[in-house]
């Protein structure tokens, strides 16, 4: 891609936590001494975020990390609305670090709304106007590039975190600094909140409670109309959208998908009907996780597992066993 841009991103928890030592699908992976524990469990993530508020997820934010030739682009994780990096990157950050990537995560968009986020998702982020959050992403990417010496980064984001970077790519010069954007249940065309947004006063109520970014993510918002006008993608960036049929936040679920020549839209349930993960659980779901790894390194893609995966938690059928893939 750099050549292409030559002119120039509870007790129940223990029962469901999946201890998954991520397997290599690329030539460069972390050594056994450097490997990070991977728990595919949204519930375990909430406990961790409650105990370690504001901490970087495991495997992330080693500012001395030098990208390997096999993975020259550092990966920047972008959390969603009323979430933060500690909660959202709990499974993905260590998995990607084990794959040999330099991984970075940050908190953005804090300070608006009532601060009502997920339990354990303090400090709550992703609530500010999305245009302002895109400016923060721009600054963070510049810091990552300066620290690592890389030419570009790959971006992996959940919900708003999969959509907001498009503002950066389209209007803030990000297309020259990003190779791939991978979105997990991204709000690319907004949401009607299961039809509730069509009722008078509901969007305003949601905005007052959860922040300005909610207004920007309504299906008929001025922000999204401008973002999607004239083409939903920009040249030179590869886009992957990973979505679940059971998304109850970004509705209808098809509103996550993008239209463009450089887009790969993936539905988790295609070929795997037993997967029942939802909007929150997709960040911790092993099938979704493998699709992310494949999108970042398609030359070494592996078949994503197809296993039962319940909502919110994202755990799999082998939740009590170590993963020996």
GURO-711370 format. One line per field, with one value per residue (C-alpha): residue in three letters; x, y negated, z negated. Coordinates in Angstrom, 1 decimal, padded with zeros to 4 digits, always signed. Example, Ala and Ser with C-alpha at 12.3 -4.5 7.8 and 13.67 -1.06 7.14 Angstrom:
<rs>
aa <- c(Ala, Ser)
c1 <- c(+012.3, +013.7)
c2 <- c(+004.5, +001.1)
c3 <- c(-007.8, -007.1)
</rs>
This chain:
<rs>
aa <- c(Unk, Unk, Unk, Unk, Unk, Unk, Unk, Unk, Unk, Unk, Unk, Unk, Unk, Unk, Unk, Unk, Unk, Unk, Unk, Unk, Unk, Unk, Unk, Unk, Unk, Unk, Unk, Unk, Unk, Unk, Unk, Unk, Unk, Unk, Unk, Unk, Unk, Unk, Unk, Unk, Unk, Unk, Unk, Unk, Unk, Unk, Unk, Unk, Unk, Unk, Unk, Unk, Unk, Unk, Unk, Unk, Unk, Unk, Unk, Unk, Unk, Unk, Unk, Unk, Unk, Unk, Unk, Unk, Unk, Unk, Unk, Unk, Unk, Unk, Unk, Unk, Unk, Unk, Unk, Unk, Unk, Unk, Unk, Unk, Unk, Unk, Unk, Unk, Unk, Unk, Unk, Unk, Unk, Unk, Unk, Unk, Unk, Unk, Unk, Unk, Unk, Unk, Unk, Unk, Unk, Unk, Unk, Unk, Unk, Unk, Unk, Unk, Unk, Unk, Unk, Unk, Unk, Unk, Unk, Unk, Unk, Unk, Unk, Unk, Unk, Unk, Unk, Unk, Unk, Unk, Unk, Unk, Unk, Unk, Unk, Unk, Unk, Unk, Unk, Unk, Unk, Unk, Unk, Unk, Unk, Unk, Unk, Unk, Unk, Unk, Unk, Unk, Unk, Unk, Unk, Unk, Unk, Unk, Unk, Unk, Unk, Unk, Unk, Unk, Unk, Unk, Unk, Unk, Unk, Unk, Unk, Unk, Unk, Unk, Unk, Unk, Unk, Unk, Unk, Unk, Unk, Unk, Unk, Unk, Unk, Unk, Unk, Unk, Unk, Unk, Unk, Unk, Unk, Unk, Unk, Unk, Unk, Unk, Unk, Unk, Unk, Unk, Unk, Unk, Unk, Unk, Unk, Unk, Unk, Unk, Unk, Unk, Unk, Unk, Unk, Unk, Unk, Unk, Unk, Unk, Unk, Unk, Unk, Unk, Unk, Unk, Unk, Unk, Unk, Unk, Unk, Unk, Unk, Unk, Unk, Unk, Unk, Unk, Unk, Unk, Unk, Unk, Unk, Unk, Unk, Unk, Unk, Unk, Unk, Unk, Unk, Unk, Unk, Unk, Unk, Unk, Unk, Unk, Unk, Unk, Unk, Unk, Unk, Unk, Unk, Unk, Unk, Unk, Unk, Unk, Unk, Unk, Unk, Unk, Unk, Unk, Unk, Unk, Unk, Unk, Unk, Unk, Unk, Unk, Unk, Unk, Unk, Unk, Unk, Unk, Unk, Unk, Unk, Unk, Unk, Unk, Unk, Unk, Unk, Unk, Unk, Unk, Unk, Unk, Unk, Unk, Unk, Unk, Unk, Unk, Unk, Unk, Unk, Unk, Unk, Unk, Unk, Unk, Unk, Unk, Unk, Unk, Unk, Unk, Unk)
c1 <- c(+000.0, +002.9, +004.1, +000.6, +000.9, +004.4, +003.6, +003.0, -003.5, -019.3, -018.6, -020.3, -017.4, -015.0, -017.4, -017.5, -014.1, -012.2, -008.5, -007.3, -003.6, -003.7, -002.2, +000.2, -001.2, +001.7, +005.4, +006.2, +004.6, +005.5, +007.9, +006.5, +008.1, +006.4, +002.9, -000.1, -003.0, -006.2, -009.6, -012.5, -015.0, -016.9, -017.8, -014.2, -013.4, -015.8, -014.2, -010.8, -011.9, -013.5, -010.3, -007.9, -009.9, -008.1, -005.4, -004.2, -005.3, -002.7, -000.2, -001.0, +001.0, +004.5, +006.0, +009.3, +007.7, +009.4, +007.1, +008.3, +008.8, +005.9, +003.6, +005.0, +001.8, +001.1, -002.5, -004.6, -007.6, -010.6, -013.3, -017.0, -019.6, -019.7, -016.8, -013.0, -009.8, -009.6, -012.9, -013.0, -009.5, -009.4, -009.4, -008.2, -005.1, -003.3, -004.4, -002.9, +000.3, +000.7, +000.4, +003.4, +001.8, +002.7, -000.7, -001.8, -005.1, -006.4, -009.4, -011.2, -014.4, -014.7, -016.4, -019.9, -023.3, -023.9, -021.0, -023.4, -021.4, -021.0, -020.3, -016.5, -016.2, -014.9, -013.6, -016.4, -015.4, -016.8, -019.5, -018.2, -019.1, -017.6, -015.8, -013.9, -013.1, -011.7, -009.3, -008.1, -007.6, -005.5, -003.2, -002.9, -002.0, +000.7, +002.1, +002.2, +003.8, +006.5, +007.2, +007.4, +008.8, +006.0, +004.6, +001.0, -001.2, -004.1, -007.2, -009.6, -012.7, -015.9, -019.2, -018.5, -014.9, -015.4, -017.2, -015.5, -012.2, -013.9, -014.2, -010.5, -009.8, -012.1, -011.6, -008.4, -005.8, -005.9, -006.0, -002.3, -001.5, -003.9, -003.6, -006.7, -009.8, -011.6, -014.9, -016.7, -020.5, -019.7, -022.4, -021.6, -025.2, -026.3, -029.1, -032.8, -032.4, -034.8, -037.3, -037.2, -035.4, -038.5, -040.5, -040.6, -038.1, -036.2, -033.1, -032.9, -033.3, -030.5, -028.2, -028.8, -028.0, -025.2, -023.6, -023.3, -022.0, -025.4, -027.0, -024.3, -025.1, -028.8, -029.7, -030.8, -028.1, -026.5, -023.1, -023.7, -025.3, -022.1, -019.8, -021.5, -022.0, -020.0, -018.8, -018.5, -014.8, -011.6, -009.0, -006.0, -007.6, -009.0, -012.2, -013.5, -016.9, -017.6, -021.2, -023.7, -027.3, -028.1, -026.9, -029.4, -027.6, -026.8, -030.1, -031.0, -027.8, -027.3, -026.7, -023.2, -022.2, -020.3, -020.6, -017.3, -014.8, -012.4, -014.8, -015.3, -018.6, -018.8, -021.8, -020.7, -023.7, -022.9, -021.9, -022.2, -025.8, -024.8, -023.1, -025.4, -023.1, -024.5, -023.2, -021.2, -020.1, -018.6, -015.5, -014.8, -016.0, -013.4, -015.0, -015.0, -011.5, -010.2, -011.9, -010.0, -006.7, -007.5, -008.3, -005.0, -003.0, -005.1, -002.1, -002.1, -005.8, -007.2, -010.7, -012.6, -014.0, -017.7, -018.8, -021.8, -021.2, -023.8, -024.6, -022.6, -019.9, -018.7, -017.4, -017.2, -018.0, -014.5, -014.7, -013.2, -010.3, -007.1, -007.1, -004.7, -005.3)
c2 <- c(+000.0, -002.4, -001.9, -002.8, -006.0, -006.9, -010.6, -010.6, -003.3, +012.1, +015.7, +016.1, +014.3, +017.1, +019.6, +017.9, +016.3, +017.9, +018.3, +018.0, +017.9, +016.5, +018.5, +017.3, +016.8, +014.6, +015.0, +012.6, +013.3, +012.6, +015.1, +017.3, +015.0, +012.0, +013.5, +011.8, +013.6, +013.3, +013.6, +013.5, +012.3, +009.0, +009.7, +010.3, +007.0, +005.1, +006.5, +005.6, +002.1, +001.6, +002.6, +000.7, -002.4, -004.2, -001.6, -000.6, +002.9, +005.7, +005.5, +001.9, -001.4, -000.1, -003.3, -001.7, +000.9, +001.2, +002.6, +005.9, +006.0, +008.5, +006.0, +002.5, +000.7, +000.2, +000.9, -001.8, -000.6, -003.1, -002.5, -003.2, -005.5, -005.5, -003.1, -003.4, -001.7, +000.4, +002.1, +002.1, +003.4, +006.0, +009.0, +007.5, +005.6, +008.7, +010.9, +008.4, +008.0, +011.8, +011.7, +009.4, +006.0, +002.8, +002.0, -001.4, -002.5, -005.8, -007.5, -010.2, -012.3, -012.7, -015.3, -015.7, -014.1, -012.7, -010.3, -007.3, -004.5, -000.8, +000.3, +000.4, -001.8, -004.8, -007.2, -007.3, -008.4, -008.7, -011.2, -014.5, -015.7, -013.3, -015.9, -016.9, -013.3, -012.9, -015.7, -013.8, -010.6, -012.7, -013.8, -010.3, -008.8, -011.4, -010.5, -006.8, -007.4, -009.6, -007.1, -004.0, -005.5, -003.9, -005.5, -004.4, -002.8, -000.4, -001.4, +001.1, -000.4, +000.6, -001.1, -004.9, -003.9, -002.2, -005.1, -008.2, -007.5, -008.0, -011.7, -011.7, -009.9, -012.1, -015.6, -015.7, -014.2, -010.7, -008.9, -009.6, -008.0, -005.0, -001.7, +000.2, -000.6, +002.3, +001.6, +003.9, +003.0, -000.5, -003.2, -004.1, -005.1, -005.8, -004.1, -004.4, -002.8, +000.0, -002.6, -004.7, -007.5, -008.0, -009.1, -012.8, -013.9, -010.6, -011.7, -014.8, -012.7, -010.3, -013.2, -014.8, -011.6, -010.1, -013.1, -014.9, -012.0, -010.3, -013.2, -012.7, -009.0, -009.3, -007.9, -011.2, -013.4, -016.3, -014.9, -011.5, -013.1, -015.1, -012.2, -009.9, -012.4, -012.0, -008.5, -006.5, -005.6, -007.3, -006.0, -004.2, -002.9, +000.7, +001.0, +004.0, +004.0, +006.9, +006.9, +009.1, +009.8, +009.3, +005.8, +004.0, +000.6, +000.0, +000.7, +001.9, +004.0, +003.4, -000.3, +000.7, +001.8, -000.5, -000.8, -001.2, +000.5, +001.0, +002.5, +006.0, +006.3, +009.4, +010.8, +013.0, +015.3, +016.1, +019.8, +019.8, +019.5, +020.5, +017.2, +015.0, +012.2, +008.7, +005.1, +005.2, +008.8, +008.5, +006.8, +010.1, +012.7, +015.0, +015.3, +011.5, +011.4, +013.7, +011.7, +008.6, +010.5, +011.7, +008.1, +006.8, +009.6, +011.2, +013.1, +015.3, +015.5, +018.4, +019.8, +018.0, +020.4, +021.1, +021.6, +020.6, +017.0, +015.4, +011.7, +009.2, +011.6, +013.0, +016.2, +019.5, +023.1, +023.8, +021.0, +023.1, +024.5, +023.1, +022.5, +024.9, +023.9)
c3 <- c(+000.0, -000.7, +002.9, +004.0, +002.1, +003.1, +002.8, -000.3, -010.3, -039.0, -039.2, -035.9, -034.4, -035.3, -033.8, -030.5, -030.1, -027.2, -027.8, -024.2, -023.4, -019.9, -017.2, -014.5, -011.0, -009.9, -009.7, -012.6, -015.9, -019.5, -021.2, -023.9, -026.5, -025.0, -024.5, -026.1, -027.6, -025.5, -027.2, -024.8, -027.3, -027.5, -031.1, -032.0, -030.2, -032.3, -035.5, -034.2, -033.3, -036.7, -038.4, -036.1, -034.9, -032.1, -031.7, -028.2, -027.2, -027.4, -024.5, -023.6, -023.8, -023.9, -022.5, -021.9, -019.6, -016.1, -013.4, -011.9, -008.1, -007.9, -009.7, -008.8, -009.8, -013.5, -014.5, -016.2, -018.1, -018.2, -020.9, -020.5, -022.0, -025.9, -025.9, -026.3, -025.3, -028.4, -027.8, -024.1, -023.4, -026.0, -023.6, -020.4, -021.6, -023.1, -020.1, -017.6, -019.7, -019.7, -016.0, -015.8, -015.4, -017.2, -018.8, -020.1, -021.8, -023.1, -024.7, -022.8, -022.9, -026.7, -028.6, -027.2, -028.2, -031.6, -031.4, -031.5, -030.0, -030.5, -034.1, -034.2, -031.1, -033.1, -032.0, -029.5, -026.0, -022.5, -023.5, -022.0, -018.5, -016.1, -014.0, -017.2, -018.0, -014.4, -015.2, -018.3, -016.2, -013.7, -016.5, -017.9, -014.6, -014.1, -017.5, -016.5, -013.2, -014.8, -017.5, -015.2, -012.1, -010.1, -006.9, -007.6, -010.3, -010.2, -012.1, -013.8, -015.4, -017.1, -016.5, -016.3, -016.3, -013.0, -011.5, -013.0, -011.3, -007.9, -008.9, -009.4, -006.1, -004.0, -005.5, -007.6, -005.4, -007.0, -003.6, -003.2, -006.6, -006.7, -004.8, -006.1, -008.1, -009.8, -011.5, -013.9, -013.8, -012.6, -012.5, -008.9, -008.1, -011.6, -013.5, -013.9, -017.4, -016.6, -015.4, -018.6, -016.8, -014.7, -017.8, -018.6, -021.2, -021.5, -019.6, -021.8, -025.0, -023.9, -023.1, -026.5, -028.3, -026.2, -024.4, -021.2, -019.2, -019.5, -017.6, -014.9, -014.7, -014.1, -010.7, -009.3, -010.9, -009.0, -009.9, -008.2, -005.2, -004.6, -005.4, -003.0, -000.2, +003.0, +002.2, -001.0, -000.7, +000.4, +002.8, +001.4, -001.7, -002.0, -004.1, -005.9, -007.7, -010.1, -011.3, -013.2, -012.2, -015.9, -016.3, -018.5, -018.6, -014.9, -013.3, -010.9, -011.0, -007.2, -007.9, -009.0, -005.5, -003.0, +000.7, +002.6, +004.9, +002.0, -000.5, -002.0, -003.9, -006.2, -008.1, -011.0, -010.5, -006.9, -007.1, -010.9, -012.2, -015.7, -016.2, -018.2, -019.2, -019.4, -019.1, -022.4, -022.1, -018.7, -020.2, -022.1, -019.6, -018.3, -014.9, -014.5, -015.9, -013.2, -010.5, -011.8, -011.7, -008.1, -007.0, -008.3, -006.7, -003.9, -002.5, -005.7, -006.2, -008.3, -008.5, -011.3, -013.9, -013.9, -017.5, -019.7, -020.8, -023.1, -023.2, -025.2, -026.3, -022.9, -024.6, -022.6, -023.2, -024.5, -027.1, -029.9, -027.9, -026.6, -022.9, -021.2, -017.6)
</rs>
